[in-house]
Amino acid sequence: MKKPITANVREAVQKATEVVLEETKDVDVSKIIGILESEYKIRFFNVEVLEQLIKEALNNIVFIYC
């Protein structure tokens, strides 16, 4: 059974992705996971789902400063 992903989880992934991009100028999944676990108390057991949410977050980001 597949559970729907709530808007607050999607938003947390978006914010964590943005933070990591700003800090490292790269998509570091392990750092995103760390932020989600420490700041948002969200843990993913299916990394494929998390990676898909990160891709969606990246599609929403227009540009970053290098």
Summary of the structure (lengths in Angstrom):
residues: 66
radius of gyration: 11.5
end to end distance: 41.8
largest distance: 41.8
contacts: 150
relative contact order: 0.20
helix: 65%
strand: 0%
